[in-house]
Amino acid sequence: MTATKSTQFFHQYFEEWITLYKVNSVRPVTLDKYYMTLKWVTKLAPTLRLSDLTKRTYQQLLNDYAVEHERQTTMDFHHQVKSAILDAVDEGLIKHNPTRKIIIKGKRPREKKPKFLNQYEAKKLTKQLQLSADINWDWYILLVLKTGLRFAEALAVTPRDFDFSKQMLSVSKTWNYRGSRGGFQPTKNTSSVRKVRLDWQIAMQFSQMISALPVDQPIFVNGRVFNSTINAHLKALCEKAEIPVISVHGLRHTHASLLLFAGVSIATVAKRLGHSSMTTTQETYLHIIRELESQDGEKIMQQMASLN
């Protein structure tokens, strides 16, 4: 049985492994990434058998993948494939672990686009928003900018999620914008279930607009929603405002960066964004934190000097 199994094509084993270990155990977006990895394995190594998986053949697979992908993407590909290979080693289908001391290569990274706006740029963006009496995508952009919600979290917002007496917005679900039928989905993690405080102005604005809407239906979704459509709309607004072009996710980064520069603690920002730990916040906004630490150093010296 094992001998027959070891002569199986690796892409076939990988597909069975995904079905056995990942289907119904990871989020749909994560499962899609595994299936995309499977497509590349099938394309690059269609005749590679389990019994032929050696350090050399595996390195060649990674090298072939790296020709068309950046180093970080190749690293992600490696981590997914490696998990299946290690299980094959445990099953005795592969004699030795071929993934040890592998070299990760990749294309030169593309020039990085700005991830967030500064306060001056954010204000210029808001001046371009057409905030009509009815819900539109400009209201969606403003809500994400002022709350830091993720793309799918903001799509899933319903009238029932607002508590205007406390100026709070409950985040407990996301919207499946990738699926043709849509529908509510769980949040990214348990830490993502949270309450986000609203400023009085946007709370008052939304209370007037959504009062007559169905309480359990998403206020922004009316048919199929595409990430690219909203990003294109945001791009047009940024260009009109003559500011760097960012994505909807960049609005979330803008929200966080504005809070950090305003002196809000990392712990509070992490909780507001729904990060699973402060480490995620620190790693994502390391450049801002370092800049703030430099400013803190000057404040410390000034404070100590004042004691003389």
MARKOLMAR-958447 format. One record per residue (C-alpha): x, y, z; residue number from 1. Coordinates in Angstrom, 1 decimal, always signed. Layout:
N
<pt <X; Y; Z>; NUM> ...
***
This chain:
308
<pt <+0.0; +0.0; +0.0>; 1> <pt <+2.7; +2.5; +1.0>; 2> <pt <+4.9; +1.6; -2.0>; 3> <pt <+2.0; +2.2; -4.3>; 4> <pt <+1.1; +5.4; -2.6>; 5> <pt <+4.7; +6.7; -2.8>; 6> <pt <+4.6; +6.5; -6.6>; 7> <pt <+1.6; +8.7; -6.7>; 8> <pt <+2.0; +12.1; -8.3>; 9> <pt <+2.8; +14.7; -5.7>; 10> <pt <+0.1; +17.1; -6.9>; 11> <pt <-2.5; +14.3; -6.4>; 12> <pt <-1.3; +13.7; -2.9>; 13> <pt <-1.4; +17.5; -2.2>; 14> <pt <-5.0; +17.7; -3.4>; 15> <pt <-6.0; +14.8; -1.2>; 16> <pt <-4.2; +16.4; +1.7>; 17> <pt <-6.0; +19.6; +1.3>; 18> <pt <-9.4; +17.8; +1.2>; 19> <pt <-8.5; +15.8; +4.3>; 20> <pt <-6.9; +18.5; +6.5>; 21> <pt <-8.0; +21.9; +5.3>; 22> <pt <-11.6; +21.6; +3.9>; 23> <pt <-14.0; +22.8; +6.6>; 24> <pt <-11.1; +23.6; +9.0>; 25> <pt <-9.9; +26.9; +7.6>; 26> <pt <-11.6; +30.0; +6.4>; 27> <pt <-12.8; +30.0; +2.7>; 28> <pt <-10.2; +32.7; +1.8>; 29> <pt <-7.4; +30.6; +3.2>; 30> <pt <-8.7; +27.4; +1.5>; 31> <pt <-8.7; +29.3; -1.8>; 32> <pt <-5.0; +30.1; -1.3>; 33> <pt <-4.3; +26.3; -0.8>; 34> <pt <-6.1; +25.6; -4.0>; 35> <pt <-4.1; +28.3; -5.8>; 36> <pt <-0.9; +26.6; -4.5>; 37> <pt <-2.2; +23.3; -5.8>; 38> <pt <-2.7; +24.8; -9.3>; 39> <pt <+0.9; +26.0; -9.3>; 40> <pt <+2.3; +22.6; -8.1>; 41> <pt <+0.3; +20.9; -10.8>; 42> <pt <+1.5; +23.3; -13.5>; 43> <pt <+5.2; +23.3; -12.5>; 44> <pt <+5.6; +19.7; -11.5>; 45> <pt <+2.9; +17.6; -13.2>; 46> <pt <+4.9; +14.4; -13.3>; 47> <pt <+6.7; +14.7; -10.0>; 48> <pt <+6.0; +11.7; -7.8>; 49> <pt <+6.2; +11.4; -4.0>; 50> <pt <+9.1; +8.9; -4.4>; 51> <pt <+11.0; +11.5; -6.4>; 52> <pt <+10.7; +14.3; -3.9>; 53> <pt <+14.3; +15.1; -2.8>; 54> <pt <+16.0; +18.2; -1.7>; 55> <pt <+17.1; +18.9; -5.2>; 56> <pt <+13.7; +18.3; -6.9>; 57> <pt <+11.9; +20.4; -4.2>; 58> <pt <+14.4; +23.2; -4.6>; 59> <pt <+13.8; +23.2; -8.3>; 60> <pt <+10.0; +23.4; -7.7>; 61> <pt <+10.6; +26.5; -5.5>; 62> <pt <+13.0; +28.0; -8.1>; 63> <pt <+10.5; +27.6; -10.9>; 64> <pt <+7.8; +29.2; -8.8>; 65> <pt <+10.1; +32.1; -7.8>; 66> <pt <+10.6; +33.0; -11.4>; 67> <pt <+7.1; +34.6; -11.5>; 68> <pt <+6.7; +35.6; -7.8>; 69> <pt <+8.3; +37.8; -5.2>; 70> <pt <+10.3; +36.3; -2.4>; 71> <pt <+7.5; +36.7; +0.2>; 72> <pt <+5.0; +35.0; -2.0>; 73> <pt <+7.4; +32.2; -2.7>; 74> <pt <+7.9; +31.8; +1.1>; 75> <pt <+4.1; +31.5; +1.6>; 76> <pt <+4.0; +28.9; -1.2>; 77> <pt <+6.8; +27.0; +0.5>; 78> <pt <+5.0; +27.0; +3.9>; 79> <pt <+1.8; +25.5; +2.4>; 80> <pt <+3.6; +22.8; +0.4>; 81> <pt <+6.0; +22.0; +3.2>; 82> <pt <+3.1; +21.2; +5.6>; 83> <pt <+1.9; +18.5; +3.2>; 84> <pt <+5.4; +17.1; +2.6>; 85> <pt <+6.1; +16.8; +6.3>; 86> <pt <+2.9; +14.7; +6.7>; 87> <pt <+4.0; +12.5; +3.9>; 88> <pt <+7.4; +12.0; +5.7>; 89> <pt <+5.5; +11.1; +8.9>; 90> <pt <+3.4; +8.5; +6.9>; 91> <pt <+6.6; +7.0; +5.5>; 92> <pt <+5.8; +7.9; +2.0>; 93> <pt <+9.0; +10.0; +1.7>; 94> <pt <+12.1; +8.7; +3.4>; 95> <pt <+13.8; +12.0; +4.2>; 96> <pt <+12.5; +15.6; +4.7>; 97> <pt <+13.4; +17.4; +1.4>; 98> <pt <+12.5; +20.8; +2.8>; 99> <pt <+15.5; +21.3; +5.1>; 100> <pt <+17.8; +24.2; +4.4>; 101> <pt <+15.9; +25.3; +1.4>; 102> <pt <+16.8; +28.6; -0.3>; 103> <pt <+13.9; +30.9; -1.0>; 104> <pt <+14.3; +33.1; -4.0>; 105> <pt <+12.0; +35.5; -5.9>; 106> <pt <+11.5; +38.4; -8.3>; 107> <pt <+12.6; +41.9; -7.3>; 108> <pt <+9.7; +43.4; -5.3>; 109> <pt <+7.6; +45.9; -7.1>; 110> <pt <+7.8; +49.5; -5.9>; 111> <pt <+5.5; +49.7; -2.9>; 112> <pt <+2.5; +51.9; -3.1>; 113> <pt <+1.7; +54.2; -0.1>; 114> <pt <-0.1; +52.2; +2.5>; 115> <pt <-1.7; +55.1; +4.4>; 116> <pt <-2.4; +58.8; +4.3>; 117> <pt <-1.3; +61.5; +6.8>; 118> <pt <-3.8; +63.7; +8.5>; 119> <pt <-3.6; +66.5; +5.9>; 120> <pt <-4.1; +64.0; +3.1>; 121> <pt <-7.0; +62.3; +4.9>; 122> <pt <-8.7; +65.6; +5.3>; 123> <pt <-8.3; +66.3; +1.6>; 124> <pt <-9.9; +63.0; +0.8>; 125> <pt <-12.9; +63.6; +3.0>; 126> <pt <-13.5; +66.9; +1.2>; 127> <pt <-14.0; +65.0; -2.0>; 128> <pt <-16.7; +62.7; -0.6>; 129> <pt <-20.2; +63.1; -1.9>; 130> <pt <-22.1; +62.4; +1.3>; 131> <pt <-25.7; +62.5; +0.1>; 132> <pt <-28.8; +61.9; +2.2>; 133> <pt <-28.8; +58.2; +1.1>; 134> <pt <-26.2; +55.5; +1.7>; 135> <pt <-23.5; +55.4; -1.0>; 136> <pt <-19.9; +54.2; -1.3>; 137> <pt <-18.6; +57.5; -0.1>; 138> <pt <-20.3; +56.9; +3.2>; 139> <pt <-18.6; +53.4; +3.3>; 140> <pt <-15.2; +55.0; +2.7>; 141> <pt <-15.8; +57.5; +5.5>; 142> <pt <-16.9; +54.8; +7.9>; 143> <pt <-13.8; +52.7; +7.2>; 144> <pt <-11.6; +55.7; +7.6>; 145> <pt <-13.2; +56.6; +11.0>; 146> <pt <-13.4; +53.1; +12.4>; 147> <pt <-10.5; +51.1; +10.9>; 148> <pt <-12.9; +48.2; +9.9>; 149> <pt <-11.7; +45.6; +7.5>; 150> <pt <-13.2; +45.6; +4.0>; 151> <pt <-15.6; +42.7; +4.6>; 152> <pt <-16.4; +43.8; +8.2>; 153> <pt <-17.7; +47.1; +6.9>; 154> <pt <-19.7; +45.5; +4.2>; 155> <pt <-21.5; +43.4; +6.8>; 156> <pt <-22.6; +46.3; +9.0>; 157> <pt <-26.4; +46.3; +9.6>; 158> <pt <-28.6; +48.9; +11.4>; 159> <pt <-28.8; +46.6; +14.4>; 160> <pt <-25.0; +46.8; +14.8>; 161> <pt <-25.2; +50.5; +15.8>; 162> <pt <-25.9; +51.6; +19.4>; 163> <pt <-26.3; +55.3; +18.9>; 164> <pt <-27.0; +56.0; +22.6>; 165> <pt <-23.5; +54.8; +23.4>; 166> <pt <-21.9; +55.8; +20.1>; 167> <pt <-20.8; +52.2; +19.5>; 168> <pt <-20.6; +50.0; +16.5>; 169> <pt <-20.6; +46.2; +17.0>; 170> <pt <-18.4; +44.1; +14.8>; 171> <pt <-19.4; +40.4; +14.9>; 172> <pt <-19.4; +39.2; +11.3>; 173> <pt <-18.1; +39.8; +7.8>; 174> <pt <-19.7; +39.7; +4.3>; 175> <pt <-18.8; +37.0; +1.8>; 176> <pt <-18.1; +39.4; -1.1>; 177> <pt <-16.1; +36.7; -2.9>; 178> <pt <-19.0; +34.4; -3.3>; 179> <pt <-21.7; +34.9; -5.9>; 180> <pt <-24.5; +34.6; -3.4>; 181> <pt <-22.9; +36.8; -0.7>; 182> <pt <-24.0; +36.2; +2.9>; 183> <pt <-22.7; +36.7; +6.4>; 184> <pt <-19.5; +34.9; +7.6>; 185> <pt <-17.6; +34.8; +10.8>; 186> <pt <-14.9; +37.4; +11.6>; 187> <pt <-11.2; +36.7; +10.9>; 188> <pt <-10.6; +35.6; +14.5>; 189> <pt <-12.2; +35.8; +17.9>; 190> <pt <-10.4; +39.1; +18.6>; 191> <pt <-12.1; +40.6; +15.6>; 192> <pt <-15.4; +40.5; +17.5>; 193> <pt <-15.4; +43.9; +19.1>; 194> <pt <-17.2; +47.2; +19.7>; 195> <pt <-15.8; +50.3; +18.0>; 196> <pt <-16.6; +53.7; +19.4>; 197> <pt <-17.9; +56.3; +16.9>; 198> <pt <-17.4; +60.0; +17.0>; 199> <pt <-20.6; +61.9; +17.6>; 200> <pt <-20.7; +63.4; +14.2>; 201> <pt <-20.7; +60.2; +12.2>; 202> <pt <-23.0; +58.5; +14.7>; 203> <pt <-25.6; +61.3; +14.2>; 204> <pt <-25.2; +61.1; +10.4>; 205> <pt <-25.8; +57.3; +10.3>; 206> <pt <-28.6; +57.4; +12.8>; 207> <pt <-30.6; +59.6; +10.4>; 208> <pt <-29.8; +57.6; +7.2>; 209> <pt <-30.5; +54.1; +8.4>; 210> <pt <-33.6; +54.6; +10.6>; 211> <pt <-35.9; +53.2; +7.9>; 212> <pt <-33.6; +50.4; +6.7>; 213> <pt <-34.2; +46.6; +7.5>; 214> <pt <-32.4; +46.1; +10.8>; 215> <pt <-30.7; +42.8; +9.9>; 216> <pt <-29.6; +43.6; +6.3>; 217> <pt <-26.2; +45.0; +5.3>; 218> <pt <-26.6; +48.8; +4.7>; 219> <pt <-24.0; +49.0; +1.9>; 220> <pt <-24.7; +45.8; +0.0>; 221> <pt <-27.2; +45.8; -2.9>; 222> <pt <-26.3; +42.9; -5.2>; 223> <pt <-22.8; +41.6; -6.0>; 224> <pt <-19.9; +43.7; -4.5>; 225> <pt <-16.4; +43.7; -6.0>; 226> <pt <-13.3; +44.9; -4.1>; 227> <pt <-11.9; +46.2; -7.3>; 228> <pt <-15.0; +48.4; -7.9>; 229> <pt <-14.7; +50.2; -4.6>; 230> <pt <-10.9; +50.5; -4.9>; 231> <pt <-11.3; +52.1; -8.3>; 232> <pt <-13.8; +54.6; -6.9>; 233> <pt <-11.4; +55.4; -4.0>; 234> <pt <-8.6; +55.8; -6.6>; 235> <pt <-10.6; +58.4; -8.5>; 236> <pt <-11.3; +60.3; -5.2>; 237> <pt <-7.6; +60.2; -4.3>; 238> <pt <-6.5; +61.5; -7.8>; 239> <pt <-9.1; +64.3; -7.6>; 240> <pt <-7.8; +65.3; -4.2>; 241> <pt <-4.2; +65.1; -5.5>; 242> <pt <-3.1; +62.8; -2.8>; 243> <pt <-1.4; +59.3; -2.9>; 244> <pt <-3.7; +56.6; -4.2>; 245> <pt <-4.4; +54.0; -1.5>; 246> <pt <-6.8; +51.0; -1.3>; 247> <pt <-9.7; +50.5; +1.0>; 248> <pt <-7.3; +48.5; +3.3>; 249> <pt <-5.1; +51.6; +3.2>; 250> <pt <-8.0; +53.5; +4.9>; 251> <pt <-7.7; +51.0; +7.8>; 252> <pt <-3.9; +51.7; +7.9>; 253> <pt <-4.6; +55.4; +7.8>; 254> <pt <-7.0; +55.1; +10.7>; 255> <pt <-4.4; +53.2; +12.8>; 256> <pt <-1.5; +55.5; +11.9>; 257> <pt <-3.5; +58.7; +12.8>; 258> <pt <-4.3; +57.1; +16.2>; 259> <pt <-0.7; +56.2; +16.9>; 260> <pt <+0.6; +59.7; +15.9>; 261> <pt <-2.1; +61.2; +18.2>; 262> <pt <-0.6; +59.3; +21.2>; 263> <pt <-3.2; +56.5; +21.5>; 264> <pt <-1.5; +53.4; +23.0>; 265> <pt <-0.6; +50.3; +20.9>; 266> <pt <-2.9; +48.2; +23.1>; 267> <pt <-5.9; +50.4; +22.4>; 268> <pt <-5.2; +50.5; +18.7>; 269> <pt <-4.8; +46.7; +18.6>; 270> <pt <-8.1; +46.2; +20.3>; 271> <pt <-9.9; +48.7; +18.0>; 272> <pt <-8.5; +47.1; +14.9>; 273> <pt <-9.4; +43.6; +16.1>; 274> <pt <-5.8; +42.3; +16.0>; 275> <pt <-5.3; +39.0; +17.8>; 276> <pt <-2.3; +40.4; +19.7>; 277> <pt <-0.3; +43.7; +20.1>; 278> <pt <+2.6; +41.9; +18.3>; 279> <pt <+0.6; +42.1; +15.0>; 280> <pt <+0.0; +45.9; +15.5>; 281> <pt <+3.7; +46.4; +16.4>; 282> <pt <+4.9; +44.6; +13.3>; 283> <pt <+2.4; +46.3; +11.0>; 284> <pt <+3.2; +49.8; +12.2>; 285> <pt <+6.8; +49.3; +13.2>; 286> <pt <+8.0; +52.4; +11.2>; 287> <pt <+5.5; +54.6; +12.9>; 288> <pt <+6.4; +53.2; +16.4>; 289> <pt <+10.1; +53.9; +15.8>; 290> <pt <+9.3; +57.5; +14.7>; 291> <pt <+7.2; +58.0; +17.9>; 292> <pt <+10.0; +56.4; +20.0>; 293> <pt <+12.4; +59.0; +18.6>; 294> <pt <+10.0; +61.8; +19.6>; 295> <pt <+9.6; +60.2; +23.0>; 296> <pt <+13.3; +60.3; +23.5>; 297> <pt <+13.3; +64.1; +23.0>; 298> <pt <+10.3; +64.4; +25.4>; 299> <pt <+12.2; +62.4; +28.1>; 300> <pt <+15.3; +64.6; +27.8>; 301> <pt <+13.2; +67.7; +28.1>; 302> <pt <+11.3; +66.4; +31.1>; 303> <pt <+14.5; +65.4; +32.9>; 304> <pt <+16.2; +68.7; +32.1>; 305> <pt <+13.2; +70.5; +33.6>; 306> <pt <+14.1; +68.9; +37.0>; 307> <pt <+17.3; +71.0; +37.3>; 308> 
***
